[in-house]
């Protein structure tokens, strides 16, 4: 089971990968970003279309190989609930 950390501003270190999930119509979509400054929200956003949930996790795991010593963070937009089928969120 995959384990992810809940994103909180200032907690993710430089180089950390953050998946943000949000509503797009009646579906959940996501995008990835890499933290460049833990105190700001102007991170590097990876170019992509809206990603389906599984694709967002797969892309994050691929990017995570570059900084394997850091966790993958997940940010849930308002109204998004964590699905236990996605893994464990701590």
C-alpha positions in Angstrom: 0.0 0.0 0.0 1.4 3.4 -1.0 1.8 6.0 1.7 1.5 9.7 1.1 1.7 12.8 3.4 -1.0 15.4 3.7 0.4 18.7 2.4 0.6 21.6 4.8 2.2 24.9 3.8 5.8 25.1 5.0 6.1 21.4 5.8 7.2 20.2 2.4 10.9 20.7 1.7 12.5 22.1 -1.4 12.3 19.5 -4.2 9.2 17.7 -2.7 6.5 16.6 -5.1 2.9 17.7 -4.3 -0.1 16.3 -6.0 -3.1 18.6 -5.8 -6.5 17.0 -6.4 -9.5 19.2 -7.2 -13.0 19.0 -8.8 -13.3 19.4 -12.6 -17.0 19.1 -13.3 -18.2 15.9 -11.6 -14.7 14.3 -11.6 -11.6 14.5 -9.5 -8.5 15.6 -11.4 -5.0 16.4 -10.3 -1.8 18.2 -11.2 1.8 18.0 -9.9 4.2 20.6 -8.7 7.7 20.6 -7.2 8.3 22.8 -4.1 10.8 25.5 -4.8 10.2 27.6 -1.6 8.4 25.9 1.4 6.9 29.3 2.5 5.5 30.3 -0.9 2.9 28.8 -3.3 4.8 29.7 -6.5 6.3 26.3 -7.1 7.3 24.7 -10.4 4.2 23.2 -12.0 4.8 20.2 -14.3 3.3 20.8 -17.7 0.3 18.5 -18.1 -3.3 18.4 -18.8 -5.7 17.7 -16.0 -4.6 14.3 -14.8 -6.9 11.4 -13.8 -6.2 10.2 -10.2 -4.2 7.1 -11.2 -2.2 9.0 -13.7 -1.3 11.7 -11.2 0.0 9.1 -8.7 2.0 7.3 -11.5 3.6 10.6 -12.7 4.4 11.6 -9.1 6.1 8.3 -8.4 8.2 8.7 -11.5 9.2 12.2 -10.6 9.8 11.1 -7.0 12.7 8.9 -8.1 14.7 12.1 -8.5 14.2 12.9 -4.7 13.6 9.5 -3.2 14.4 10.6 0.3 11.4 12.9 0.4 7.7 11.9 0.7 5.1 12.5 -1.9 2.6 15.1 -0.5 -1.1 15.3 -1.4 -3.2 18.5 -1.2 -6.9 18.1 -1.3 -9.0 21.0 -2.6 -12.1 21.9 -0.7 -14.7 19.1 -1.0 -12.3 16.4 -2.0 -12.1 13.4 0.4 -9.3 10.9 0.5 -10.2 7.5 -1.0 -8.5 4.7 0.9 -8.2 2.8 -2.4 -5.5 5.3 -3.3 -3.3 4.3 -0.4 -2.6 5.7 3.0 -2.6 9.4 3.8 -0.8 10.4 6.9 
